[in-house]
Amino acid sequence: MIRTTTVGALALTAAAALALSGCATPGGAASAPEETEAASDVAELDAPRPRLAVTHDDGVVVLDAATLDVVADIPTDAAPRAIAAEDGRHAFLTDPEGVSVLDLGVWSDAHGDHGHSYETEPALTELRFELAKPSHVVEHDGVTALFGDGEGEVVLVDTSDLADGADELRRIELRAAHHGVALHLEDGVVLTTDGDETANDSVVALDADGEELARTDDCTGIHGETIAAGETVAFGCIGAVTTYADGAFDRIALPDADGRVGGPKGDAESPVLFADYSRESQEGRDTVALIDVESGTVRLVVLPTGYSYSSLARDGEDRGVVLGLDGALHLIDLETGEITASIPAIDAWTAPEGHGTPTPGVVVHDGVAYVTEPAANRVTAVDLDGASVLAEAELDVAPRQAAVVSG
């Protein structure tokens, strides 16, 4: 049984937050955001200034994305994972008991044909969503779906204006706990996995009342999701990629029956997904997949090196980026499948077994790849077009993972 609960508007103004400080909010909803900048602490900028949130075992380090200078080191109670929000200012931080919101302290306001950019000190806001073992955090069109593996629960949050708060819209209780993912579409449909401890092969489409509109039980070993052109949603499976568009599920077969896609990366303007690709019969990964959701075709690209689950990124619509075990960033034209460049970035490394060990990773913003290197306590910024290292930062901690906001 799938049970859904609609929650009223719960975001508070800053004044209300002060008046109600110490009071709990119903249904595990978020409290009001802390006002993280005073007027005297805000500086206007000539242009947007991106920042990085780099997580480590005891918190998150905020770096200036241009210089990699440390802006702040913010402690947390557990090792978090960071996911950038769509607003260019905030990041979601997951820990075993819930999801917090980090204000990275940079943002821009549009005014007709121009805009103004600002910066202030980064800070954790008071926004907090209690959820058992949150895993995937997926934001789309101003609504964020938080998935809790611990109890099989989805929390939908209105994050269209995180600076002023976030309303918890609905909680959806699934039939069993499992490692899953959910997302909210523009028409109000919620797509969510529907598994249990023994099997995780199903995805369901639910309406605003929690009624099932469509279902597929043919996505073995579901892991990872993304959105492509035409709001086509794709889920990684063993032997196939499952898609949802226009109210119906479909299936794109992979070239190998034991082939697996676990982390597809899409772009709302492109029909082509960029994805990791592995085979159960083969140790390690040395192949990536380009999946066209319009034609239903899959192109495999064999790399000159192996890579890890965390070492893929996408640079806009047309370029895939792979951080290889050889330490180079390999650039792939997503239209032709050609490897167009291999740029030395870090030392050669070995992919760890499992998902718990910190491993080198890469995120890309505006033509710059940011590579985290836990073994060296280092973050490196690489200009992908210029094929050169722009900056390096030696940290006092081992970086686990990074997210970038545009400012």
C-alpha positions as CSV (number, residue, x, y, z in Angstrom):
1,M,0.0,0.0,0.0
2,I,1.2,3.5,-0.8
3,R,-0.1,6.2,1.6
4,T,0.2,9.9,0.9
5,T,-0.2,12.9,3.3
6,T,-0.7,16.4,2.2
7,V,0.8,19.0,4.5
8,G,-0.3,22.7,4.6
9,A,2.1,25.6,4.2
10,L,4.7,25.3,6.9
11,A,7.4,27.8,5.9
12,L,7.8,30.6,8.5
13,T,8.9,34.2,8.1
14,A,12.0,35.2,9.9
15,A,9.9,37.1,12.5
16,A,7.7,34.0,13.0
17,A,10.7,31.8,13.4
18,L,12.0,34.0,16.2
19,A,8.6,34.0,17.9
20,L,8.3,30.3,17.7
21,S,11.9,29.3,18.3
22,G,12.1,26.0,20.1
23,C,8.7,24.8,18.9
24,A,8.5,21.7,16.8
25,T,6.7,21.7,13.4
26,P,4.2,19.0,12.6
27,G,4.9,16.0,10.3
28,G,8.6,16.4,10.3
29,A,8.3,19.6,8.4
30,A,11.1,22.1,8.0
31,S,11.5,25.0,10.4
32,A,12.0,28.5,9.1
33,P,15.3,29.3,7.5
34,E,17.7,31.3,9.6
35,E,18.3,34.8,8.2
36,T,21.9,34.1,7.2
37,E,22.9,37.6,6.0
38,A,22.5,41.0,7.6
39,A,22.4,44.0,5.4
40,S,25.9,45.2,6.5
41,D,27.4,41.8,5.7
42,V,26.2,41.6,2.1
43,A,28.6,42.8,-0.7
44,E,27.5,43.5,-4.2
45,L,29.6,41.9,-6.9
46,D,30.3,42.8,-10.5
47,A,29.3,39.3,-11.7
48,P,28.0,36.0,-10.3
49,R,30.7,34.3,-8.2
50,P,30.3,30.5,-8.0
51,R,31.2,28.5,-4.9
52,L,31.9,24.9,-4.1
53,A,30.6,22.9,-1.2
54,V,33.2,20.2,-0.5
55,T,32.1,17.6,2.1
56,H,34.4,15.8,4.5
57,D,33.9,13.5,7.5
58,D,33.1,16.3,9.9
59,G,31.3,18.9,7.8
60,V,31.6,20.9,4.6
61,V,34.2,23.3,3.3
62,V,33.0,26.2,1.1
63,L,35.5,27.3,-1.6
64,D,35.6,30.1,-4.0
65,A,35.2,28.3,-7.3
66,A,37.6,30.7,-9.2
67,T,40.5,30.7,-6.7
68,L,39.7,27.6,-4.6
69,D,40.3,29.8,-1.5
70,V,38.6,28.5,1.6
71,V,35.6,30.8,2.4
72,A,34.3,28.8,5.4
73,D,34.5,25.4,7.1
74,I,31.1,24.4,8.6
75,P,30.9,21.5,11.0
76,T,28.1,19.0,10.9
77,D,27.2,16.1,13.2
78,A,27.8,13.5,10.5
79,A,29.6,13.2,7.2
80,P,27.2,14.8,4.8
81,R,26.6,14.5,1.1
82,A,26.0,17.7,-0.9
83,I,23.5,18.2,-3.7
84,A,23.4,21.6,-5.4
85,A,19.9,23.3,-5.5
86,E,18.5,24.8,-8.7
87,D,18.6,28.3,-7.3
88,G,22.4,28.7,-7.6
89,R,22.7,29.6,-3.9
90,H,21.9,26.6,-1.7
91,A,22.9,23.0,-1.4
92,F,21.1,20.1,0.3
93,L,23.1,18.2,2.9
94,T,22.1,14.6,3.7
95,D,23.0,12.7,6.8
96,P,21.6,9.4,8.3
97,E,18.7,11.2,10.0
98,G,17.6,13.9,7.5
99,V,18.3,16.6,5.1
100,S,19.6,20.1,5.9
101,V,20.1,23.2,3.7
102,L,23.3,25.0,3.3
103,D,23.4,28.7,2.2
104,L,26.6,29.1,0.3
105,G,26.3,32.9,0.5
106,V,26.3,33.8,-3.2
107,W,23.2,34.7,-5.4
108,S,21.9,36.9,-8.2
109,D,18.7,38.7,-8.6
110,A,17.3,39.4,-12.1
111,H,15.8,42.8,-12.9
112,G,14.4,42.9,-16.4
113,D,17.4,43.0,-18.8
114,H,20.0,43.0,-16.1
115,G,20.8,41.5,-12.7
116,H,22.7,42.1,-9.5
117,S,25.0,39.6,-7.8
118,Y,25.8,39.4,-4.1
119,E,27.9,37.5,-1.5
120,T,27.8,37.0,2.2
121,E,29.2,34.4,4.7
122,P,28.0,30.8,4.1
123,A,25.9,29.3,6.9
124,L,23.7,26.4,7.6
125,T,20.0,27.5,7.5
126,E,17.5,26.3,10.0
127,L,15.7,24.3,7.3
128,R,15.7,20.6,8.3
129,F,13.7,17.7,7.0
130,E,13.7,14.6,9.2
131,L,14.0,11.4,7.2
132,A,15.5,8.0,7.9
133,K,18.6,7.3,5.8
134,P,18.0,9.8,3.0
135,S,19.6,8.9,-0.3
136,H,18.5,10.5,-3.5
137,V,17.6,14.2,-3.6
138,V,16.0,15.2,-6.9
139,E,14.9,18.8,-7.6
140,H,12.8,19.6,-10.7
141,D,10.7,22.7,-11.5
142,G,10.9,24.1,-8.0
143,V,9.9,20.9,-6.1
144,T,12.4,18.7,-4.5
145,A,11.8,15.0,-3.8
146,L,13.7,13.6,-0.8
147,F,13.8,9.8,-0.6
148,G,14.3,8.0,2.7
149,D,15.7,4.5,2.4
150,G,15.2,3.7,6.0
151,E,11.4,3.6,6.0
152,G,10.5,3.8,2.3
153,E,9.3,7.4,2.4
154,V,9.2,10.3,0.0
155,V,9.0,13.9,1.2
156,L,8.1,16.6,-1.4
157,V,9.3,20.1,-0.6
158,D,8.5,23.4,-2.4
159,T,12.0,24.7,-2.9
160,S,11.1,27.4,-5.4
161,D,12.4,30.1,-3.0
162,L,14.7,28.5,-0.5
163,A,16.0,31.8,0.8
164,D,12.5,32.5,2.2
165,G,11.7,29.0,3.4
166,A,10.4,25.7,2.0
167,D,7.0,24.2,2.4
168,E,6.7,20.5,2.9
169,L,3.9,19.6,0.4
170,R,3.4,15.8,0.9
171,R,4.8,12.7,2.5
172,I,4.4,9.5,0.6
173,E,4.7,6.2,2.6
174,L,5.7,3.4,0.3
175,R,4.9,-0.3,1.1
176,A,8.4,-1.1,2.3
177,A,11.9,0.3,3.0
178,H,14.3,0.1,0.1
179,H,17.1,2.1,-1.6
180,G,15.1,4.2,-4.0
181,V,14.5,7.5,-5.7
182,A,11.5,9.8,-6.5
183,L,10.9,12.9,-8.5
184,H,8.0,15.4,-9.1
185,L,7.0,16.3,-12.6
186,E,5.5,19.6,-13.9
187,D,2.0,18.1,-14.1
188,G,2.1,17.0,-10.5
189,V,2.8,13.4,-11.2
190,V,5.3,11.8,-8.8
191,L,7.5,9.0,-10.0
192,T,8.9,6.7,-7.3
193,T,10.5,3.3,-7.0
194,D,8.4,0.7,-5.2
195,G,10.6,-2.0,-3.8
196,D,11.5,-3.9,-0.6
197,E,14.5,-5.6,0.9
198,T,14.4,-8.5,-1.5
199,A,13.6,-6.8,-4.8
200,N,13.7,-3.4,-6.3
201,D,12.4,-3.6,-9.9
202,S,9.3,-1.4,-9.9
203,V,8.6,2.3,-10.6
204,V,5.1,3.8,-10.2
205,A,3.5,7.0,-11.3
206,L,1.2,8.6,-8.7
207,D,-1.3,11.4,-9.0
208,A,-1.7,14.2,-6.4
209,D,-4.0,11.9,-4.3
210,G,-1.5,9.0,-4.3
211,E,-3.5,7.0,-6.8
212,E,-1.5,4.9,-9.2
213,L,-1.6,6.0,-12.8
214,A,1.0,3.7,-14.3
215,R,3.5,1.1,-13.3
216,T,6.5,-0.9,-14.6
217,D,7.9,-4.0,-12.8
218,D,10.6,-4.5,-15.4
219,C,13.6,-2.4,-14.2
220,T,15.8,-4.9,-12.4
221,G,18.2,-3.4,-9.9
222,I,16.9,0.2,-10.2
223,H,19.6,2.8,-9.5
224,G,19.9,6.4,-10.6
225,E,17.5,8.7,-12.5
226,T,17.7,11.7,-14.7
227,I,15.5,13.9,-17.0
228,A,16.1,14.4,-20.7
229,A,14.4,16.6,-23.4
230,G,10.6,16.6,-23.3
231,E,10.6,15.8,-19.6
232,T,11.5,12.2,-20.4
233,V,12.6,10.5,-17.2
234,A,15.1,7.7,-17.3
235,F,16.0,5.1,-14.6
236,G,19.1,2.9,-14.7
237,C,18.5,-0.9,-14.7
238,I,20.2,-4.2,-15.4
239,G,19.8,-5.0,-19.1
240,A,17.9,-1.8,-19.9
241,V,17.0,1.8,-19.2
242,T,13.4,2.4,-18.2
243,T,11.8,5.7,-19.4
244,Y,8.6,7.6,-18.6
245,A,7.1,10.2,-20.8
246,D,3.5,11.3,-21.7
247,G,2.0,9.1,-19.0
248,A,3.6,5.8,-20.0
249,F,6.6,3.7,-19.3
250,D,8.9,2.3,-21.9
251,R,12.1,0.3,-22.0
252,I,15.4,0.8,-24.0
253,A,17.4,-2.4,-24.1
254,L,21.1,-2.3,-23.4
255,P,23.5,-4.1,-25.8
256,D,24.4,-6.7,-23.1
257,A,21.8,-8.7,-21.1
258,D,24.0,-8.2,-18.0
259,G,24.9,-4.6,-18.9
260,R,24.0,-2.1,-16.2
261,V,23.4,1.7,-16.0
262,G,23.5,3.1,-12.5
263,G,23.8,6.8,-12.8
264,P,22.5,8.3,-16.0
265,K,23.1,12.1,-16.5
266,G,20.6,14.1,-18.6
267,D,20.0,17.6,-19.8
268,A,16.5,19.1,-20.3
269,E,17.5,20.3,-23.7
270,S,19.0,17.1,-25.0
271,P,17.5,13.6,-25.8
272,V,20.9,12.0,-25.2
273,L,21.8,10.6,-21.8
274,F,25.4,10.1,-20.6
275,A,25.8,7.1,-18.4
276,D,28.1,4.8,-16.7
277,Y,28.1,1.3,-18.1
278,S,29.2,-2.0,-16.5
279,R,28.7,-5.7,-17.0
280,E,28.1,-8.2,-14.2
281,S,30.4,-10.6,-16.1
282,Q,33.3,-8.0,-16.2
283,E,35.3,-6.6,-13.3
284,G,35.5,-2.8,-13.2
285,R,34.3,-0.3,-15.7
286,D,35.9,1.0,-18.9
287,T,32.9,1.8,-21.0
288,V,30.3,4.6,-21.0
289,A,26.9,4.7,-22.7
290,L,25.2,7.4,-24.8
291,I,21.5,6.7,-24.8
292,D,19.1,8.5,-27.1
293,V,15.6,8.5,-25.5
294,E,14.0,9.6,-28.7
295,S,15.4,7.0,-31.0
296,G,15.8,4.3,-28.3
297,T,19.4,3.6,-29.4
298,V,22.5,3.0,-27.3
299,R,26.0,3.8,-28.3
300,L,28.9,2.4,-26.2
301,V,32.2,4.2,-26.0
302,V,35.2,2.3,-24.7
303,L,37.7,4.4,-22.8
304,P,41.5,4.0,-22.7
305,T,41.2,3.6,-18.9
306,G,38.9,2.5,-16.1
307,Y,36.8,4.8,-13.9
308,S,34.6,4.7,-10.8
309,Y,30.9,5.3,-10.2
310,S,31.7,8.8,-8.8
311,S,33.9,10.0,-11.7
312,L,31.4,11.0,-14.4
313,A,30.0,14.4,-15.1
314,R,28.2,16.3,-17.8
315,D,29.2,19.6,-19.2
316,G,26.0,21.1,-20.7
317,E,24.1,19.4,-23.5
318,D,26.9,18.1,-25.6
319,R,29.9,16.9,-23.6
320,G,30.6,14.1,-21.2
321,V,33.5,14.1,-18.7
322,V,35.1,11.0,-17.2
323,L,37.8,11.1,-14.6
324,G,39.8,8.1,-15.5
325,L,41.9,5.9,-13.2
326,D,44.9,7.2,-15.1
327,G,44.2,10.6,-13.5
328,A,43.1,12.3,-16.8
329,L,39.8,13.9,-17.7
330,H,38.5,12.3,-20.8
331,L,36.0,14.5,-22.8
332,I,33.4,12.8,-25.0
333,D,31.3,14.4,-27.7
334,L,27.8,13.1,-26.8
335,E,26.6,13.4,-30.4
336,T,29.3,11.4,-32.1
337,G,30.8,9.4,-29.3
338,E,34.3,10.7,-30.1
339,I,36.8,11.1,-27.3
340,T,37.9,14.7,-28.1
341,A,40.5,15.3,-25.4
342,S,42.3,13.7,-22.5
343,I,43.5,16.2,-20.0
344,P,45.9,15.3,-17.1
345,A,44.4,16.3,-13.8
346,I,45.5,14.2,-10.8
347,D,47.7,11.3,-10.0
348,A,46.6,7.8,-11.1
349,W,44.3,6.1,-8.6
350,T,42.6,2.8,-7.8
351,A,38.8,2.5,-7.7
352,P,37.7,1.3,-4.2
353,E,35.3,-1.6,-3.7
354,G,31.8,-0.6,-2.5
355,H,30.3,2.8,-1.9
356,G,31.6,3.8,1.5
357,T,35.2,4.7,0.8
358,P,35.9,8.2,-0.4
359,T,37.0,8.2,-4.0
360,P,38.1,10.8,-6.5
361,G,35.1,12.6,-8.1
362,V,34.3,15.3,-10.5
363,V,31.7,18.0,-11.0
364,V,31.5,20.5,-13.8
365,H,30.3,24.1,-14.0
366,D,30.6,26.5,-16.9
367,G,33.5,24.7,-18.6
368,V,35.5,24.0,-15.5
369,A,35.9,20.6,-13.9
370,Y,36.4,20.4,-10.2
371,V,38.2,17.2,-9.1
372,T,38.2,16.0,-5.5
373,E,41.2,13.8,-4.5
374,P,40.7,12.3,-1.0
375,A,44.2,10.6,-0.9
376,A,45.9,14.0,-1.3
377,N,43.4,16.2,0.5
378,R,43.2,18.2,-2.7
379,V,40.7,19.9,-5.0
380,T,41.8,20.8,-8.5
381,A,40.0,23.1,-11.0
382,V,40.6,22.3,-14.7
383,D,39.7,24.4,-17.7
384,L,38.2,21.9,-20.1
385,D,38.5,24.1,-23.2
386,G,42.0,25.3,-22.4
387,A,43.1,21.9,-21.2
388,S,44.9,23.4,-18.2
389,V,44.8,23.4,-14.5
390,L,43.4,26.7,-13.2
391,A,43.9,26.3,-9.4
392,E,44.6,23.7,-6.7
393,A,43.6,23.7,-3.0
394,E,45.4,21.7,-0.4
395,L,42.8,21.1,2.4
396,D,43.2,20.0,6.0
397,V,40.7,17.3,5.4
398,A,40.0,14.6,2.9
399,P,37.3,15.7,0.5
400,R,34.5,13.2,0.1
401,Q,32.4,14.8,-2.6
402,A,31.6,18.3,-4.1
403,A,28.7,20.3,-5.4
404,V,28.9,23.7,-7.2
405,V,26.5,26.6,-7.2
406,S,26.5,29.3,-9.8
407,G,25.9,32.3,-7.6
